[in-house]
Amino acid sequence: MIKKLIFLTFLIGLSIPQTNAQPVMKFSGFEPYLHLQNDTVYVINFWATWCRPCVKELPYFEQINKNYKSEKLKVILVSLDFAEDLETKLKPFIQRKNLQSKIIIMDDPDANSWIDKVDKNWSGAIPATLIYKGNKKTFHEGSLNYEQIEDLINKVK
């Protein structure tokens, strides 16, 4: 009963308009974002401020977020920065870059226990992007440009 209540609370929270607030969570708290069954396309990018290719592609995800605002598409940027750097590095970076997409900070150092749950082909390297809608999904490890992100989105629509 309690699990159902927690899950229901989670679903209700998804229907409330979100800002780009940065919740810090373990993988167990993030995992439901990988299995949402509705008519929305989810673009989930795993990145970190210390990863130069990640930072280079962030503007493309921000543009996707802006250009698809009127469609059922949600961009979620999952930061793999260290939790102890949240106040000194990550939050200033988010403000400086004016990131508007939803941001989640993954504070779960046991990546070997959860990487395969994101995608069985993921080596753990970043940047990495999962795009899905219902049961259709595509995963890409490595950098993307705007057109490549759009192509991946179109594969799951």
Secondary structure, DSSP 8 states (H G I E B T S, - for coil): -HHHHHHHHHHHHHHS---S---EE-HHHHGGGGS--SS-EEEEEEE-TT-HHHHHHHHHHHHHHHHTTTSSEEEEEEE-S-GGGIIIIIHHHHHHHT--SEEEEE--S-HHHHHHHH-TT--S-SSEEEEEETTEEEEEES---HHHHHHHHHHH-
